[in-house]
Amino acid sequence: MDEQNKKEQSNKTPSKMARLAWPKAKYGLVLAILIIIVVNIIYYKDFFLSFF
């Protein structure tokens, strides 16, 4: 009985984190890729404009 109680407690979300709205992982991945692309476009803007 004691083992089962420990397993249940270890899988619960901490109370402070439970109140936050966590986004889905796929949205975070898409957002990270978009941020990387936008930053690179801004950083290498002169390189990209030299093609036109």
PQR file with spaces between the fields and no chain letter, atoms N, CA, C, O and H, PARSE charges and radii, in Angstrom:
ATOM       1  N    MET     1       0.827   -1.193    0.000 -0.4000 1.5000
ATOM       2  CA   MET     1       0.000    0.000    0.000 -0.0000 2.0000
ATOM       3  C    MET     1       0.874    1.260    0.000  0.5500 1.7000
ATOM       4  O    MET     1       0.570    2.241   -0.679 -0.5500 1.4000
ATOM       5  N    ASP     2       1.947    1.211    0.763 -0.4000 1.5000
ATOM       6  CA   ASP     2       2.826    2.375    0.866 -0.0000 2.0000
ATOM       7  C    ASP     2       3.528    2.653   -0.468  0.5500 1.7000
ATOM       8  O    ASP     2       3.709    3.810   -0.846 -0.5500 1.4000
ATOM       9  H    ASP     2       2.193    0.414    1.314  0.4000 1.0000
ATOM      10  N    GLU     3       3.923    1.589   -1.179 -0.4000 1.5000
ATOM      11  CA   GLU     3       4.570    1.741   -2.482 -0.0000 2.0000
ATOM      12  C    GLU     3       3.636    2.393   -3.496  0.5500 1.7000
ATOM      13  O    GLU     3       4.041    3.267   -4.262 -0.5500 1.4000
ATOM      14  H    GLU     3       3.776    0.648   -0.871  0.4000 1.0000
ATOM      15  N    GLN     4       2.393    1.955   -3.485 -0.4000 1.5000
ATOM      16  CA   GLN     4       1.424    2.490   -4.433 -0.0000 2.0000
ATOM      17  C    GLN     4       1.168    3.978   -4.145  0.5500 1.7000
ATOM      18  O    GLN     4       0.990    4.762   -5.078 -0.5500 1.4000
ATOM      19  H    GLN     4       2.065    1.245   -2.863  0.4000 1.0000
ATOM      20  N    ASN     5       1.149    4.358   -2.910 -0.4000 1.5000
ATOM      21  CA   ASN     5       0.939    5.754   -2.525 -0.0000 2.0000
ATOM      22  C    ASN     5       2.100    6.620   -2.995  0.5500 1.7000
ATOM      23  O    ASN     5       1.885    7.744   -3.450 -0.5500 1.4000
ATOM      24  H    ASN     5       1.293    3.722   -2.153  0.4000 1.0000
ATOM      25  N    LYS     6       3.320    6.119   -2.892 -0.4000 1.5000
ATOM      26  CA   LYS     6       4.491    6.867   -3.353 -0.0000 2.0000
ATOM      27  C    LYS     6       4.465    7.060   -4.859  0.5500 1.7000
ATOM      28  O    LYS     6       4.830    8.130   -5.348 -0.5500 1.4000
ATOM      29  H    LYS     6       3.495    5.206   -2.523  0.4000 1.0000
ATOM      30  N    LYS     7       4.035    6.036   -5.613 -0.4000 1.5000
ATOM      31  CA   LYS     7       3.962    6.141   -7.069 -0.0000 2.0000
ATOM      32  C    LYS     7       2.940    7.198   -7.489  0.5500 1.7000
ATOM      33  O    LYS     7       3.184    7.962   -8.423 -0.5500 1.4000
ATOM      34  H    LYS     7       3.738    5.167   -5.216  0.4000 1.0000
ATOM      35  N    GLU     8       1.821    7.241   -6.815 -0.4000 1.5000
ATOM      36  CA   GLU     8       0.791    8.227   -7.138 -0.0000 2.0000
ATOM      37  C    GLU     8       1.282    9.637   -6.869  0.5500 1.7000
ATOM      38  O    GLU     8       0.991   10.547   -7.645 -0.5500 1.4000
ATOM      39  H    GLU     8       1.623    6.620   -6.056  0.4000 1.0000
ATOM      40  N    GLN     9       2.010    9.835   -5.800 -0.4000 1.5000
ATOM      41  CA   GLN     9       2.506   11.162   -5.462 -0.0000 2.0000
ATOM      42  C    GLN     9       3.602   11.614   -6.417  0.5500 1.7000
ATOM      43  O    GLN     9       3.699   12.804   -6.716 -0.5500 1.4000
ATOM      44  H    GLN     9       2.247    9.095   -5.170  0.4000 1.0000
ATOM      45  N    SER    10       4.422   10.703   -6.897 -0.4000 1.5000
ATOM      46  CA   SER    10       5.528   11.090   -7.767 -0.0000 2.0000
ATOM      47  C    SER    10       5.057   11.504   -9.148  0.5500 1.7000
ATOM      48  O    SER    10       5.769   12.235   -9.836 -0.5500 1.4000
ATOM      49  H    SER    10       4.344    9.736   -6.654  0.4000 1.0000
ATOM      50  N    ASN    11       3.867   11.059   -9.584 -0.4000 1.5000
ATOM      51  CA   ASN    11       3.369   11.396  -10.912 -0.0000 2.0000
ATOM      52  C    ASN    11       2.491   12.632  -10.943  0.5500 1.7000
ATOM      53  O    ASN    11       2.074   13.051  -12.022 -0.5500 1.4000
ATOM      54  H    ASN    11       3.288   10.466   -9.025  0.4000 1.0000
ATOM      55  N    LYS    12       2.199   13.222   -9.812 -0.4000 1.5000
ATOM      56  CA   LYS    12       1.332   14.394   -9.771 -0.0000 2.0000
ATOM      57  C    LYS    12       2.114   15.653  -10.147  0.5500 1.7000
ATOM      58  O    LYS    12       3.309   15.766   -9.874 -0.5500 1.4000
ATOM      59  H    LYS    12       2.538   12.881   -8.936  0.4000 1.0000
ATOM      60  N    THR    13       1.414   16.589  -10.775 -0.4000 1.5000
ATOM      61  CA   THR    13       2.009   17.882  -11.100 -0.0000 2.0000
ATOM      62  C    THR    13       2.083   18.716   -9.827  0.5500 1.7000
ATOM      63  O    THR    13       1.124   18.744   -9.056 -0.5500 1.4000
ATOM      64  H    THR    13       0.443   16.497  -10.997  0.4000 1.0000
ATOM      65  N    PRO    14       3.212   19.399   -9.590 -0.5600 1.5000
ATOM      66  CA   PRO    14       3.305   20.250   -8.405  0.2800 2.0000
ATOM      67  C    PRO    14       2.199   21.309   -8.401  0.5500 1.7000
ATOM      68  O    PRO    14       1.779   21.770   -9.462 -0.5500 1.4000
ATOM      69  N    SER    15       1.737   21.686   -7.234 -0.4000 1.5000
ATOM      70  CA   SER    15       0.567   22.567   -7.130 -0.0000 2.0000
ATOM      71  C    SER    15       0.788   23.927   -7.782  0.5500 1.7000
ATOM      72  O    SER    15      -0.144   24.482   -8.364 -0.5500 1.4000
ATOM      73  H    SER    15       2.078   21.311   -6.372  0.4000 1.0000
ATOM      74  N    LYS    16       1.992   24.474   -7.699 -0.4000 1.5000
ATOM      75  CA   LYS    16       2.251   25.786   -8.321 -0.0000 2.0000
ATOM      76  C    LYS    16       2.246   25.696   -9.838  0.5500 1.7000
ATOM      77  O    LYS    16       1.861   26.650  -10.515 -0.5500 1.4000
ATOM      78  H    LYS    16       2.749   24.023   -7.226  0.4000 1.0000
ATOM      79  N    MET    17       2.669   24.563  -10.375 -0.4000 1.5000
ATOM      80  CA   MET    17       2.711   24.396  -11.829 -0.0000 2.0000
ATOM      81  C    MET    17       1.348   24.033  -12.390  0.5500 1.7000
ATOM      82  O    MET    17       1.089   24.265  -13.571 -0.5500 1.4000
ATOM      83  H    MET    17       2.982   23.788   -9.825  0.4000 1.0000
ATOM      84  N    ALA    18       0.480   23.473  -11.577 -0.4000 1.5000
ATOM      85  CA   ALA    18      -0.825   23.006  -12.057 -0.0000 2.0000
ATOM      86  C    ALA    18      -1.723   24.165  -12.473  0.5500 1.7000
ATOM      87  O    ALA    18      -2.620   23.985  -13.296 -0.5500 1.4000
ATOM      88  H    ALA    18       0.690   23.284  -10.618  0.4000 1.0000
ATOM      89  N    ARG    19      -1.497   25.337  -11.920 -0.4000 1.5000
ATOM      90  CA   ARG    19      -2.345   26.488  -12.231 -0.0000 2.0000
ATOM      91  C    ARG    19      -1.948   27.188  -13.526  0.5500 1.7000
ATOM      92  O    ARG    19      -2.704   28.013  -14.038 -0.5500 1.4000
ATOM      93  H    ARG    19      -0.769   25.483  -11.251  0.4000 1.0000
ATOM      94  N    LEU    20      -0.779   26.871  -14.056 -0.4000 1.5000
ATOM      95  CA   LEU    20      -0.315   27.504  -15.295 -0.0000 2.0000
ATOM      96  C    LEU    20      -0.904   26.783  -16.498  0.5500 1.7000
ATOM      97  O    LEU    20      -1.152   25.578  -16.460 -0.5500 1.4000
ATOM      98  H    LEU    20      -0.165   26.201  -13.639  0.4000 1.0000
ATOM      99  N    ALA    21      -1.122   27.539  -17.560 -0.4000 1.5000
ATOM     100  CA   ALA    21      -1.612   26.954  -18.806 -0.0000 2.0000
ATOM     101  C    ALA    21      -0.406   26.624  -19.674  0.5500 1.7000
ATOM     102  O    ALA    21       0.209   27.520  -20.250 -0.5500 1.4000
ATOM     103  H    ALA    21      -0.920   28.519  -17.590  0.4000 1.0000
ATOM     104  N    TRP    22      -0.070   25.356  -19.770 -0.4000 1.5000
ATOM     105  CA   TRP    22       1.092   24.944  -20.551 -0.0000 2.0000
ATOM     106  C    TRP    22       0.683   24.727  -22.000  0.5500 1.7000
ATOM     107  O    TRP    22      -0.284   24.014  -22.267 -0.5500 1.4000
ATOM     108  H    TRP    22      -0.570   24.628  -19.302  0.4000 1.0000
ATOM     109  N    PRO    23       1.413   25.336  -22.951 -0.5600 1.5000
ATOM     110  CA   PRO    23       1.083   25.118  -24.361  0.2800 2.0000
ATOM     111  C    PRO    23       1.494   23.713  -24.799  0.5500 1.7000
ATOM     112  O    PRO    23       2.324   23.073  -24.154 -0.5500 1.4000
ATOM     113  N    LYS    24       0.924   23.249  -25.872 -0.4000 1.5000
ATOM     114  CA   LYS    24       1.280   21.946  -26.407 -0.0000 2.0000
ATOM     115  C    LYS    24       2.707   22.009  -26.935  0.5500 1.7000
ATOM     116  O    LYS    24       3.164   23.073  -27.353 -0.5500 1.4000
ATOM     117  H    LYS    24       0.249   23.769  -26.396  0.4000 1.0000
ATOM     118  N    ALA    25       3.405   20.900  -26.923 -0.4000 1.5000
ATOM     119  CA   ALA    25       4.817   20.864  -27.320 -0.0000 2.0000
ATOM     120  C    ALA    25       4.990   21.226  -28.792  0.5500 1.7000
ATOM     121  O    ALA    25       5.974   21.871  -29.156 -0.5500 1.4000
ATOM     122  H    ALA    25       3.034   20.035  -26.583  0.4000 1.0000
ATOM     123  N    LYS    26       4.046   20.819  -29.645 -0.4000 1.5000
ATOM     124  CA   LYS    26       4.211   21.108  -31.068 -0.0000 2.0000
ATOM     125  C    LYS    26       4.131   22.597  -31.338  0.5500 1.7000
ATOM     126  O    LYS    26       4.801   23.087  -32.247 -0.5500 1.4000
ATOM     127  H    LYS    26       3.247   20.295  -29.349  0.4000 1.0000
ATOM     128  N    TYR    27       3.324   23.340  -30.572 -0.4000 1.5000
ATOM     129  CA   TYR    27       3.255   24.784  -30.760 -0.0000 2.0000
ATOM     130  C    TYR    27       4.559   25.447  -30.313  0.5500 1.7000
ATOM     131  O    TYR    27       5.008   26.412  -30.931 -0.5500 1.4000
ATOM     132  H    TYR    27       2.780   22.942  -29.834  0.4000 1.0000
ATOM     133  N    GLY    28       5.152   24.943  -29.266 -0.4000 1.5000
ATOM     134  CA   GLY    28       6.437   25.481  -28.814 -0.0000 2.0000
ATOM     135  C    GLY    28       7.531   25.239  -29.829  0.5500 1.7000
ATOM     136  O    GLY    28       8.386   26.098  -30.044 -0.5500 1.4000
ATOM     137  H    GLY    28       4.787   24.159  -28.764  0.4000 1.0000
ATOM     138  N    LEU    29       7.510   24.078  -30.453 -0.4000 1.5000
ATOM     139  CA   LEU    29       8.501   23.764  -31.475 -0.0000 2.0000
ATOM     140  C    LEU    29       8.336   24.678  -32.680  0.5500 1.7000
ATOM     141  O    LEU    29       9.320   25.203  -33.201 -0.5500 1.4000
ATOM     142  H    LEU    29       6.815   23.380  -30.278  0.4000 1.0000
ATOM     143  N    VAL    30       7.102   24.870  -33.124 -0.4000 1.5000
ATOM     144  CA   VAL    30       6.838   25.758  -34.259 -0.0000 2.0000
ATOM     145  C    VAL    30       7.247   27.181  -33.925  0.5500 1.7000
ATOM     146  O    VAL    30       7.836   27.870  -34.758 -0.5500 1.4000
ATOM     147  H    VAL    30       6.303   24.444  -32.701  0.4000 1.0000
ATOM     148  N    LEU    31       6.940   27.627  -32.719 -0.4000 1.5000
ATOM     149  CA   LEU    31       7.313   28.974  -32.301 -0.0000 2.0000
ATOM     150  C    LEU    31       8.830   29.142  -32.257  0.5500 1.7000
ATOM     151  O    LEU    31       9.345   30.178  -32.676 -0.5500 1.4000
ATOM     152  H    LEU    31       6.461   27.068  -32.042  0.4000 1.0000
ATOM     153  N    ALA    32       9.547   28.148  -31.759 -0.4000 1.5000
ATOM     154  CA   ALA    32      11.006   28.216  -31.700 -0.0000 2.0000
ATOM     155  C    ALA    32      11.606   28.294  -33.105  0.5500 1.7000
ATOM     156  O    ALA    32      12.534   29.066  -33.342 -0.5500 1.4000
ATOM     157  H    ALA    32       9.128   27.306  -31.418  0.4000 1.0000
ATOM     158  N    ILE    33      11.079   27.499  -34.031 -0.4000 1.5000
ATOM     159  CA   ILE    33      11.591   27.519  -35.407 -0.0000 2.0000
ATOM     160  C    ILE    33      11.311   28.872  -36.053  0.5500 1.7000
ATOM     161  O    ILE    33      12.175   29.420  -36.737 -0.5500 1.4000
ATOM     162  H    ILE    33      10.324   26.872  -33.839  0.4000 1.0000
ATOM     163  N    LEU    34      10.112   29.414  -35.844 -0.4000 1.5000
ATOM     164  CA   LEU    34       9.788   30.730  -36.408 -0.0000 2.0000
ATOM     165  C    LEU    34      10.691   31.825  -35.850  0.5500 1.7000
ATOM     166  O    LEU    34      11.128   32.705  -36.592 -0.5500 1.4000
ATOM     167  H    LEU    34       9.410   28.969  -35.289  0.4000 1.0000
ATOM     168  N    ILE    35      10.970   31.779  -34.563 -0.4000 1.5000
ATOM     169  CA   ILE    35      11.848   32.784  -33.955 -0.0000 2.0000
ATOM     170  C    ILE    35      13.245   32.680  -34.540  0.5500 1.7000
ATOM     171  O    ILE    35      13.865   33.701  -34.839 -0.5500 1.4000
ATOM     172  H    ILE    35      10.616   31.064  -33.961  0.4000 1.0000
ATOM     173  N    ILE    36      13.753   31.466  -34.708 -0.4000 1.5000
ATOM     174  CA   ILE    36      15.090   31.285  -35.289 -0.0000 2.0000
ATOM     175  C    ILE    36      15.129   31.816  -36.705  0.5500 1.7000
ATOM     176  O    ILE    36      16.092   32.484  -37.085 -0.5500 1.4000
ATOM     177  H    ILE    36      13.250   30.637  -34.465  0.4000 1.0000
ATOM     178  N    ILE    37      14.099   31.535  -37.500 -0.4000 1.5000
ATOM     179  CA   ILE    37      14.075   32.005  -38.886 -0.0000 2.0000
ATOM     180  C    ILE    37      14.010   33.528  -38.946  0.5500 1.7000
ATOM     181  O    ILE    37      14.735   34.146  -39.726 -0.5500 1.4000
ATOM     182  H    ILE    37      13.317   30.993  -37.191  0.4000 1.0000
ATOM     183  N    VAL    38      13.159   34.134  -38.140 -0.4000 1.5000
ATOM     184  CA   VAL    38      13.026   35.599  -38.147 -0.0000 2.0000
ATOM     185  C    VAL    38      14.319   36.269  -37.708  0.5500 1.7000
ATOM     186  O    VAL    38      14.743   37.253  -38.315 -0.5500 1.4000
ATOM     187  H    VAL    38      12.570   33.633  -37.507  0.4000 1.0000
ATOM     188  N    VAL    39      14.944   35.754  -36.671 -0.4000 1.5000
ATOM     189  CA   VAL    39      16.208   36.345  -36.193 -0.0000 2.0000
ATOM     190  C    VAL    39      17.293   36.217  -37.264  0.5500 1.7000
ATOM     191  O    VAL    39      18.064   37.152  -37.480 -0.5500 1.4000
ATOM     192  H    VAL    39      14.600   34.955  -36.177  0.4000 1.0000
ATOM     193  N    ASN    40      17.356   35.062  -37.934 -0.4000 1.5000
ATOM     194  CA   ASN    40      18.355   34.900  -38.981 -0.0000 2.0000
ATOM     195  C    ASN    40      18.086   35.811  -40.174  0.5500 1.7000
ATOM     196  O    ASN    40      19.025   36.334  -40.774 -0.5500 1.4000
ATOM     197  H    ASN    40      16.730   34.302  -37.758  0.4000 1.0000
ATOM     198  N    ILE    41      16.828   36.004  -40.521 -0.4000 1.5000
ATOM     199  CA   ILE    41      16.511   36.922  -41.620 -0.0000 2.0000
ATOM     200  C    ILE    41      16.923   38.342  -41.260  0.5500 1.7000
ATOM     201  O    ILE    41      17.472   39.057  -42.098 -0.5500 1.4000
ATOM     202  H    ILE    41      16.066   35.578  -40.033  0.4000 1.0000
ATOM     203  N    ILE    42      16.667   38.755  -40.032 -0.4000 1.5000
ATOM     204  CA   ILE    42      17.078   40.104  -39.602 -0.0000 2.0000
ATOM     205  C    ILE    42      18.596   40.215  -39.580  0.5500 1.7000
ATOM     206  O    ILE    42      19.157   41.219  -40.018 -0.5500 1.4000
ATOM     207  H    ILE    42      16.221   38.173  -39.352  0.4000 1.0000
ATOM     208  N    TYR    43      19.254   39.190  -39.072 -0.4000 1.5000
ATOM     209  CA   TYR    43      20.713   39.236  -38.935 -0.0000 2.0000
ATOM     210  C    TYR    43      21.415   39.215  -40.298  0.5500 1.7000
ATOM     211  O    TYR    43      22.397   39.928  -40.501 -0.5500 1.4000
ATOM     212  H    TYR    43      18.798   38.374  -38.717  0.4000 1.0000
ATOM     213  N    TYR    44      20.913   38.400  -41.230 -0.4000 1.5000
ATOM     214  CA   TYR    44      21.538   38.275  -42.540 -0.0000 2.0000
ATOM     215  C    TYR    44      20.744   39.002  -43.624  0.5500 1.7000
ATOM     216  O    TYR    44      20.733   38.578  -44.780 -0.5500 1.4000
ATOM     217  H    TYR    44      20.115   37.821  -41.065  0.4000 1.0000
ATOM     218  N    LYS    45      20.087   40.085  -43.254 -0.4000 1.5000
ATOM     219  CA   LYS    45      19.245   40.820  -44.186 -0.0000 2.0000
ATOM     220  C    LYS    45      20.039   41.334  -45.381  0.5500 1.7000
ATOM     221  O    LYS    45      19.546   41.275  -46.507 -0.5500 1.4000
ATOM     222  H    LYS    45      20.096   40.430  -42.315  0.4000 1.0000
ATOM     223  N    ASP    46      21.247   41.834  -45.171 -0.4000 1.5000
ATOM     224  CA   ASP    46      22.066   42.330  -46.279 -0.0000 2.0000
ATOM     225  C    ASP    46      22.445   41.208  -47.245  0.5500 1.7000
ATOM     226  O    ASP    46      22.491   41.416  -48.457 -0.5500 1.4000
ATOM     227  H    ASP    46      21.648   41.882  -44.256  0.4000 1.0000
ATOM     228  N    PHE    47      22.711   40.039  -46.713 -0.4000 1.5000
ATOM     229  CA   PHE    47      23.045   38.891  -47.563 -0.0000 2.0000
ATOM     230  C    PHE    47      21.866   38.513  -48.452  0.5500 1.7000
ATOM     231  O    PHE    47      22.048   38.238  -49.638 -0.5500 1.4000
ATOM     232  H    PHE    47      22.674   39.870  -45.728  0.4000 1.0000
ATOM     233  N    PHE    48      20.661   38.496  -47.890 -0.4000 1.5000
ATOM     234  CA   PHE    48      19.483   38.139  -48.665 -0.0000 2.0000
ATOM     235  C    PHE    48      19.128   39.220  -49.688  0.5500 1.7000
ATOM     236  O    PHE    48      18.685   38.910  -50.794 -0.5500 1.4000
ATOM     237  H    PHE    48      20.513   38.719  -46.927  0.4000 1.0000
ATOM     238  N    LEU    49      19.323   40.483  -49.320 -0.4000 1.5000
ATOM     239  CA   LEU    49      18.992   41.566  -50.248 -0.0000 2.0000
ATOM     240  C    LEU    49      19.988   41.654  -51.402  0.5500 1.7000
ATOM     241  O    LEU    49      19.671   42.246  -52.434 -0.5500 1.4000
ATOM     242  H    LEU    49      19.682   40.735  -48.422  0.4000 1.0000
ATOM     243  N    SER    50      21.174   41.085  -51.256 -0.4000 1.5000
ATOM     244  CA   SER    50      22.157   41.130  -52.349 -0.0000 2.0000
ATOM     245  C    SER    50      21.741   40.230  -53.530  0.5500 1.7000
ATOM     246  O    SER    50      22.276   40.379  -54.629 -0.5500 1.4000
ATOM     247  H    SER    50      21.431   40.604  -50.418  0.4000 1.0000
ATOM     248  N    PHE    51      20.802   39.305  -53.316 -0.4000 1.5000
ATOM     249  CA   PHE    51      20.324   38.463  -54.408 -0.0000 2.0000
ATOM     250  C    PHE    51      19.375   39.226  -55.318  0.5500 1.7000
ATOM     251  O    PHE    51      19.216   38.842  -56.477 -0.5500 1.4000
ATOM     252  H    PHE    51      20.367   39.184  -52.423  0.4000 1.0000
ATOM     253  N    PHE    52      18.744   40.282  -54.847 -0.4000 1.5000
ATOM     254  CA   PHE    52      17.741   40.989  -55.633 -0.0000 2.0000
ATOM     255  C    PHE    52      18.317   42.176  -56.346  0.5500 1.7000
ATOM     256  O    PHE    52      17.597   42.880  -57.054 -0.5500 1.4000
ATOM     257  H    PHE    52      18.873   40.594  -53.906  0.4000 1.0000
